[in-house]
Amino acid sequence: MVLTPREIVAELDRYIVGQEEAKRAVAIAMRNRYRRQQLPAEIRDEILPKNILMIGPTGVGKTEIARRLARLANAPFVKIEATKFTEVGYVGRDVDSIIRELVDAAMRMVKAEKIKDVEQKAEKLVEKRLVELLVPGPQPASQLNPMDLFWGLTQSDPSTKRDKGDDEELKKERARMRELLRLGELEDRMVEVVVEKSPPSWDMMSGTGMDDLGANFREMLGDLLPKKTQKRNVTVREARGILLQDEAAKLLDMDVVAAETVALVEESGIVFIDEIDKIAGSDQRGGPDVSREGVQRDILPIIEGSTVITKVGPVRTDYILFIAAGAFHVSQPADLIPELQGRFPIRVNLESLRAEDFARILTEPHNALTKQYTALLATEGVDLEFTNDGVMAMAAIAEEVNRSTENIGARRLHTILERLLEDVSFESKANTRVVVDAEFVRDKLGELAQNKDLTRYIL
């Protein structure tokens, strides 16, 4: 991370409207990581990340800020729901699986980076395999029965003997095919490739505190049992991508990948814990609220700093950045156990969105909803235009519906736009122009927005 906090905020502004306090907090946290890496080892080890607690209603950008921050920093990121975890002894996920998911995300990043380094070498091997598929050599003799070898019952197969003339002919034909392959004239030719079957799912283990049991079984039996494969008929173009992944994976040093994965998780990992307010409170009432405080106690060691055993080895969580978020409508941050409160020293409040904010969300971000719908319908020849008064009309309806019903923040805009453009998306006549102005919005949504009963079910 070489961007300054101001530059980080500027990048976040491209996708997220408002919430300057939260953006500044996460920007400083990420910059402090870069500053820490520049320090000598004896000082660096003493500096721990300052975890962040975001407080605000749903749909105001809490998750999006964390996700965009991780992409900007090219850091492994995992979003988890606090309500999915339970105290040890109850049915539910084990909190250690948070770090294991983060390790999986980091390993994908490291593998992708390493594959780029060996891609050129892998491409040469892929070309060789494609030529062999296009011009197959003599079929190898069938696998021999070990008992036949023991009793000396095997006999040589005369059909497998070839003379030098056949070998020369094969080399010439493969050389010709190699040239055609390099010229791109065989991209649509069908070939048969052998691919490994996906391992069986172990979903029955999830939710029981044995998240890694299925993975451990696969790793343990992987060296004992042969890989299950299947044959697929694909074009040369498709086969190139399949074989490239296969050959590149063979060239990777998995020990190096594992070591870099651990380092990436420990130094750059980001964990976003959503709905943390749902586990706030005591267990005194019993019933369905049982173990909420127990979940806090189980999460605490990971946030404080502990060692979790993963498939790439032990991972320390001391320097992982944790960002927690919750609406805190019913409970308060003070309802969390004191030890957990102390591990989130930075607290930021995210403001509820107003009509002006909704209007900016509809138009300003790089991935604004109006830009998305315009691009989607343009693929079928529909010229969709949003006027300023149309955008303000949608924003006003979103604010009013959020005020009169449940406040779901910017997510209300998805519902409004889908309802607004339902007929246009259904018809999608080519070479037509649709102007979404204030009158268009009132015609489509005016009655729905005024009828409170309909609003609850439709908008």
DAQUIUR-V417688 format. One record per residue. N is the residue number from 1. RES is the residue in one letter. PHI is phi as a letter, one per 20 degrees, with the letter a starting at -180 (* if undefined). OMEGA is omega in whole degrees, -180 to 180 (* if undefined). Layout:
# DAQUIUR-V417688
N & RES & PHI & OMEGA
N & RES & PHI & OMEGA
This chain:
# DAQUIUR-V417688
1 & M & * & -179
2 & V & d & 179
3 & L & f & 175
4 & T & f & 178
5 & P & g & 180
6 & R & f & 178
7 & E & f & 177
8 & I & f & 179
9 & V & f & 179
10 & A & f & 177
11 & E & f & 178
12 & L & f & 179
13 & D & f & 180
14 & R & f & -175
15 & Y & c & -173
16 & I & c & -179
17 & V & e & 176
18 & G & m & 179
19 & Q & l & -176
20 & E & f & -178
21 & E & f & 180
22 & A & f & 179
23 & K & f & 179
24 & R & f & -178
25 & A & f & -178
26 & V & f & 178
27 & A & f & 178
28 & I & f & 180
29 & A & f & 180
30 & M & f & 178
31 & R & f & 178
32 & N & f & 175
33 & R & f & 178
34 & Y & f & 180
35 & R & f & -179
36 & R & f & -179
37 & Q & f & 179
38 & Q & e & -175
39 & L & e & 173
40 & P & f & -174
41 & A & g & -175
42 & E & f & 177
43 & I & e & -177
44 & R & g & -178
45 & D & f & -178
46 & E & e & -175
47 & I & e & -180
48 & L & d & 179
49 & P & f & 177
50 & K & e & -177
51 & N & f & -171
52 & I & c & 174
53 & L & d & 178
54 & M & e & -178
55 & I & d & 180
56 & G & r & -178
57 & P & f & -179
58 & T & f & 175
59 & G & m & -179
60 & V & d & 174
61 & G & o & -177
62 & K & f & -178
63 & T & f & -177
64 & E & f & 178
65 & I & f & -179
66 & A & f & -178
67 & R & f & 180
68 & R & f & 179
69 & L & f & -180
70 & A & f & 178
71 & R & f & -179
72 & L & f & -179
73 & A & e & -176
74 & N & l & -176
75 & A & d & 175
76 & P & f & -173
77 & F & c & 176
78 & V & b & 177
79 & K & d & -179
80 & I & c & 177
81 & E & e & -178
82 & A & f & -176
83 & T & f & 180
84 & K & e & -175
85 & F & d & 178
86 & T & c & 177
87 & E & f & 177
88 & V & g & -178
89 & G & o & 177
90 & Y & d & 179
91 & V & f & -179
92 & G & q & -176
93 & R & f & 178
94 & D & e & -176
95 & V & f & 178
96 & D & f & -180
97 & S & f & 175
98 & I & g & -178
99 & I & f & 179
100 & R & f & 176
101 & E & f & 178
102 & L & f & 177
103 & V & f & 178
104 & D & f & 179
105 & A & f & 179
106 & A & f & -179
107 & M & f & 176
108 & R & f & 179
109 & M & f & -179
110 & V & f & 179
111 & K & f & 180
112 & A & f & 180
113 & E & f & -179
114 & K & f & 179
115 & I & f & 177
116 & K & f & -178
117 & D & f & -176
118 & V & d & -173
119 & E & f & -179
120 & Q & f & 178
121 & K & f & 180
122 & A & f & -180
123 & E & f & 177
124 & K & f & 178
125 & L & f & 178
126 & V & f & 178
127 & E & g & 179
128 & K & f & -179
129 & R & f & 179
130 & L & f & 178
131 & V & f & 179
132 & E & f & 177
133 & L & f & 180
134 & L & f & 179
135 & V & c & -178
136 & P & f & 177
137 & G & e & 178
138 & P & f & 180
139 & Q & f & 178
140 & P & f & 179
141 & A & f & 180
142 & S & f & -179
143 & Q & f & -175
144 & L & e & 176
145 & N & f & -179
146 & P & g & 180
147 & M & f & 176
148 & D & f & 177
149 & L & f & -177
150 & F & f & -178
151 & W & e & 178
152 & G & m & -178
153 & L & e & -177
154 & T & e & 177
155 & Q & c & 179
156 & S & f & -180
157 & D & e & -177
158 & P & f & -178
159 & S & f & -178
160 & T & e & -179
161 & K & e & -180
162 & R & c & 177
163 & D & e & -176
164 & K & f & 180
165 & G & f & 178
166 & D & f & 179
167 & D & f & 179
168 & E & f & 178
169 & E & f & 179
170 & L & f & 180
171 & K & f & 180
172 & K & f & -179
173 & E & f & 178
174 & R & f & 177
175 & A & f & 178
176 & R & f & 179
177 & M & f & 179
178 & R & f & 178
179 & E & f & 178
180 & L & f & 180
181 & L & f & -180
182 & R & f & 178
183 & L & e & 179
184 & G & m & -178
185 & E & e & -177
186 & L & d & -173
187 & E & f & -177
188 & D & e & 178
189 & R & f & -179
190 & M & e & 176
191 & V & c & 179
192 & E & d & 180
193 & V & d & 178
194 & V & d & -179
195 & V & c & 179
196 & E & e & 178
197 & K & f & 177
198 & S & f & 179
199 & P & f & -180
200 & P & f & 180
201 & S & f & 178
202 & W & d & -177
203 & D & f & -179
204 & M & f & 179
205 & M & e & -176
206 & S & f & 179
207 & G & m & -179
208 & T & d & -178
209 & G & n & -179
210 & M & c & -173
211 & D & g & -175
212 & D & e & -176
213 & L & f & 179
214 & G & f & 179
215 & A & f & 179
216 & N & f & 176
217 & F & f & -179
218 & R & f & -180
219 & E & f & -177
220 & M & f & -177
221 & L & e & -176
222 & G & f & -179
223 & D & e & -177
224 & L & e & -176
225 & L & d & 177
226 & P & f & 179
227 & K & f & 176
228 & K & e & -178
229 & T & c & 176
230 & Q & b & -179
231 & K & e & 179
232 & R & c & 175
233 & N & e & -178
234 & V & c & 175
235 & T & f & 178
236 & V & g & 180
237 & R & f & 179
238 & E & f & -179
239 & A & f & -179
240 & R & f & 179
241 & G & f & 180
242 & I & f & -177
243 & L & f & -180
244 & L & f & 178
245 & Q & f & -179
246 & D & f & -177
247 & E & f & 180
248 & A & f & 179
249 & A & f & 179
250 & K & f & -177
251 & L & e & -177
252 & L & f & 172
253 & D & e & -173
254 & M & f & 176
255 & D & f & 177
256 & V & f & 178
257 & V & g & -180
258 & A & f & -179
259 & A & f & -180
260 & E & f & 177
261 & T & f & 179
262 & V & f & -179
263 & A & f & -179
264 & L & f & 179
265 & V & f & -175
266 & E & f & -174
267 & E & e & -172
268 & S & c & -175
269 & G & f & 177
270 & I & c & 177
271 & V & d & 178
272 & F & d & -179
273 & I & d & -178
274 & D & e & 178
275 & E & l & -179
276 & I & f & 178
277 & D & f & -178
278 & K & f & 177
279 & I & d & 177
280 & A & e & 180
281 & G & o & -177
282 & S & d & 179
283 & D & e & -172
284 & Q & f & -178
285 & R & f & -180
286 & G & m & 179
287 & G & m & -176
288 & P & f & -179
289 & D & e & -177
290 & V & f & 176
291 & S & m & 178
292 & R & f & 178
293 & E & f & 176
294 & G & f & 177
295 & V & f & 178
296 & Q & g & -180
297 & R & f & -180
298 & D & f & 180
299 & I & f & -175
300 & L & g & -179
301 & P & g & 180
302 & I & f & -179
303 & I & f & 178
304 & E & f & -177
305 & G & p & 179
306 & S & b & 179
307 & T & d & -180
308 & V & d & 178
309 & I & e & 180
310 & T & c & -178
311 & K & f & 177
312 & V & d & 178
313 & G & o & 179
314 & P & f & -180
315 & V & c & 176
316 & R & e & -177
317 & T & d & -174
318 & D & g & -171
319 & Y & d & 174
320 & I & f & 179
321 & L & e & 178
322 & F & d & 176
323 & I & c & 180
324 & A & d & -178
325 & A & b & 177
326 & G & a & 179
327 & A & f & -179
328 & F & l & 175
329 & H & f & -177
330 & V & e & 180
331 & S & e & 179
332 & Q & c & 176
333 & P & g & 179
334 & A & f & 178
335 & D & f & 174
336 & L & f & 179
337 & I & f & -174
338 & P & g & -178
339 & E & f & -180
340 & L & f & 176
341 & Q & g & -178
342 & G & f & 180
343 & R & e & 175
344 & F & c & -174
345 & P & f & -179
346 & I & d & 179
347 & R & c & -180
348 & V & c & 178
349 & N & d & 177
350 & L & e & -174
351 & E & e & 173
352 & S & f & -176
353 & L & e & 177
354 & R & d & -177
355 & A & g & 179
356 & E & f & 178
357 & D & f & 179
358 & F & f & 179
359 & A & f & 178
360 & R & f & 179
361 & I & f & -178
362 & L & f & -172
363 & T & c & -168
364 & E & e & -174
365 & P & g & 180
366 & H & f & -180
367 & N & d & -177
368 & A & g & -177
369 & L & f & 180
370 & T & f & 177
371 & K & f & 180
372 & Q & f & -179
373 & Y & f & 177
374 & T & f & 180
375 & A & f & -179
376 & L & f & -177
377 & L & f & 177
378 & A & f & 179
379 & T & f & 179
380 & E & d & 173
381 & G & n & 178
382 & V & e & 179
383 & D & e & -176
384 & L & d & -179
385 & E & c & 177
386 & F & d & 177
387 & T & e & -179
388 & N & f & -180
389 & D & f & 175
390 & G & f & 178
391 & V & f & 180
392 & M & f & 178
393 & A & f & 177
394 & M & f & -180
395 & A & f & 180
396 & A & f & 178
397 & I & f & 179
398 & A & f & 179
399 & E & f & -178
400 & E & f & -180
401 & V & f & 177
402 & N & f & -179
403 & R & f & -174
404 & S & e & 178
405 & T & c & 177
406 & E & f & 179
407 & N & e & 179
408 & I & d & 173
409 & G & m & -176
410 & A & f & 178
411 & R & f & 177
412 & R & f & -179
413 & L & f & 178
414 & H & f & -180
415 & T & f & -178
416 & I & f & -179
417 & L & f & 178
418 & E & f & 179
419 & R & f & -178
420 & L & f & -174
421 & L & d & -178
422 & E & g & -179
423 & D & f & 179
424 & V & f & -180
425 & S & f & -179
426 & F & f & -179
427 & E & f & 179
428 & S & l & 179
429 & K & f & -179
430 & A & f & 177
431 & N & l & 176
432 & T & d & -180
433 & R & c & -179
434 & V & c & 179
435 & V & d & 179
436 & V & e & 177
437 & D & d & -177
438 & A & f & 179
439 & E & f & 178
440 & F & f & -180
441 & V & f & 180
442 & R & f & -180
443 & D & f & -175
444 & K & e & -170
445 & L & c & -174
446 & G & g & -178
447 & E & f & 180
448 & L & f & -178
449 & A & f & -178
450 & Q & e & 180
451 & N & e & -174
452 & K & f & -179
453 & D & f & 179
454 & L & f & -178
455 & T & g & -178
456 & R & f & -175
457 & Y & d & -173
458 & I & d & -179
459 & L & d & *
